[in-house]
Amino acid sequence: MTIEGGSREEMMKRYLSRYIKSASTFGGFCLGALCIIADTMGAIATGTGIVLAVTIIFQIFEQIAKEKERGQDTLFF
C-alpha cells in the first residue's frame, strides 16, 4: 500500500487511524449482539461459548493454512 506525502509509517498510521476506531466499535457491537441473541433465543450453548468455539476453530484453520503455505505436511485438508 502506498500513500503519498511524509514518511511511510506516519502516513500509514494517520490513514488507518480513520478506520480502526469505527471498525473495532462495529465488531464489538456485532459480537455483543450475537451473544445476547444466542442467550435470549435459548441456543444450545451460551452466546459467549459459541463465539469462543468459532474463534478456536478459526485459529486452527489459520494454523493449518500457514503450515500448508510453508510446504509442511498437515494432517487435515
N, C-alpha and C positions, 0 to 999 in steps of 0.2 A: 504494500500500500504506500503510495507516495502522496505527500501533501506539500505544497509549495510554501516557502517562506519560513525563516527561522531555523532553529536546529530541529532535527528529525524527532528526537524524543519529546521535546517541549510541544511541538505542534501535534504529535500523536496524542499526548496527554490531554491537551486542550480540545482536540477534536472528539476523542472518546468520552470525555467528561460530560459532554452534552447528553449522551445516551445512557450512560451507566446508571444514573440515579433512577430514571424512569423505567429502565429495563428491570432493575432489581426490585423496584416497588411493584411493578406489574407481576413479576414472577412470584414474589411473596404473597401478593393478593390471590393469585391463582392457586398456589399451594394451600393457603388458608381456606379458600372456598372449597377446594377438593376435600380437605379434611372435615370441614363442617358438613358438607353434603353427604359424605360417606357415613358420618356418625348419625346424622338425622334420618337417613334412609334405612339404617339398620343393615349396613353391609356385613358380609361375613366376618370381616375384621374391622378394626378401627381405622379411621381415615389416616392417622399417623402411621399405623402399621403398613397400610397399603403403600404410602409414599416411601417408607423405608425399604420395603421389599422391591419396589420398582427401581429405587436408587442402587441397591445392591446388585440387582440383575444387570442394570446398565453398566455398572463398573466392571463386572465380569466380562460382559460383551466387549467393552473397550479394551480390556487386557488381552483378550483373545485376538482382537483385530490388530493390536500392536505387535503381538508375537508373530502373527501371520505376515505382517509387513516386514519384519526383520528376517523372515525366512525360516523361523523356527517351526518345528513340528508341533502341532497342537492336538489335543485330544478331541476337540469338537470342531465341527464345520469342515 
